[in-house]
């Protein structure tokens, strides 16, 4: 299963996403401070990051810019999950390197589907029956 990093300063949101992804068999780490996201990314090399834009320390777009400057982290897909619903914020996130953008409030199942879409359908769907050969 996938190694996933969740970066969100809202403990409830982090917990909901953590449990949903862990139930799918993923290894999940939650970080609640923007200043620690890059450090944690370098330590764990997640296959995907779910990133809030409004965090203490660094904003999500600042984090994206730092990740893009490092060859070790530049290719990690990032789904922005933020309360910022404006078009300008979305464009800024995509320009900084976001792979996808979702706004809060959000449907946890849609987020799980988007994670599977980014990291591959076989990674997130261990609970689905395998077709007979």
C-alpha positions in Angstrom: 0.0 0.0 0.0 1.0 3.6 -0.3 2.9 5.9 2.1 0.7 9.0 2.5 1.4 12.3 4.2 -1.5 14.5 5.4 -0.6 18.1 6.3 -3.5 19.8 8.0 -3.7 21.8 11.2 -7.3 20.9 11.8 -7.0 17.8 14.1 -10.5 16.5 13.2 -9.9 16.7 9.5 -6.5 15.0 9.9 -8.1 12.2 12.0 -10.9 11.6 9.5 -8.6 11.4 6.5 -6.0 9.3 8.5 -8.6 6.7 9.5 -10.2 6.5 6.0 -6.8 6.0 4.3 -5.6 3.6 7.0 -8.7 1.5 6.6 -7.7 1.1 2.9 -4.4 -0.3 4.1 -2.2 2.8 3.6 0.6 3.9 5.8 -0.4 7.4 6.9 1.5 10.2 8.7 -0.2 13.4 9.8 1.6 16.7 10.3 -0.1 19.8 11.7 2.5 22.5 11.1 3.5 23.8 7.6 7.1 24.2 8.8 7.4 20.4 9.4 5.9 19.2 6.1 9.1 19.4 4.0 11.2 17.8 6.8 8.6 14.9 7.1 8.5 14.5 3.4 12.2 14.1 3.2 12.1 11.5 6.0 9.3 9.4 4.7 9.2 10.0 0.9 5.4 9.6 0.7 3.8 8.6 -2.6 1.3 11.4 -2.2 0.7 14.4 0.0 -2.7 15.8 1.0 -2.0 19.4 1.9 -4.0 22.2 3.4 -3.0 25.7 2.3 -3.8 27.6 5.5 -1.3 26.2 8.0 1.0 27.6 10.7 4.6 28.0 9.7 4.4 27.8 5.9 1.4 28.0 3.6 0.6 25.1 1.3 1.8 27.0 -1.8 5.1 27.8 0.0 5.5 24.2 0.8 4.7 23.2 -2.8 7.4 25.6 -4.0 10.0 24.1 -1.6 9.1 20.6 -2.7 9.4 21.5 -6.4 12.9 22.9 -5.8 14.2 19.6 -4.4 14.8 16.8 -7.0 14.0 14.2 -4.2 10.5 15.6 -3.6 9.6 17.4 -6.9 7.8 14.4 -8.4 5.5 13.6 -5.4 1.9 14.3 -6.3 0.1 16.8 -4.0 -3.7 17.1 -3.5 -4.5 20.5 -2.0 -7.4 20.3 0.4 -8.2 23.7 1.6 -11.1 26.1 2.7 -9.9 28.6 0.0 -12.5 28.4 -2.7 -11.3 31.3 -4.9 -10.2 30.8 -8.4 -6.9 32.7 -7.8 -5.9 30.4 -5.0 -6.6 27.4 -7.1 -4.5 28.7 -10.0 -1.7 29.6 -7.6 -1.7 26.1 -6.2 -1.6 24.5 -9.6 1.2 26.8 -10.7 3.1 25.9 -7.5 2.9 22.2 -8.5 -0.4 20.8 -7.1 -1.7 17.7 -8.9 -5.3 18.2 -7.7 -7.4 20.8 -5.7 -10.3 20.1 -3.4 -12.2 22.6 -1.2 -13.5 22.1 2.3 -16.1 21.1 3.3 -15.3 17.9 1.4 -16.6 14.4 0.9 -14.0 12.0 2.4 -15.0 9.3 -0.2 -14.3 11.7 -3.0 -10.9 12.4 -1.5 -10.1 8.7 -1.3 -11.2 8.3 -5.0 -8.9 11.2 -6.0 -6.0 9.7 -4.0 -6.5 6.4 -5.9 -6.7 8.3 -9.2 -3.3 9.9 -8.5 -1.4 6.9 -7.1 -3.1 4.3 -9.2 -6.3 2.3 -8.9 -4.7 -0.9 -7.6 -3.1 0.9 -4.7 -6.3 2.2 -3.0 -8.7 -0.6 -3.8 -7.5 -3.6 -1.9 -11.0 -4.2 -0.7 -12.3 -4.8 -4.2 -12.6 -8.3 -5.6 -10.0 -9.3 -8.1 -11.3 -10.6 -11.4 -11.1 -14.3 -12.0 -8.4 -15.3 -14.4 
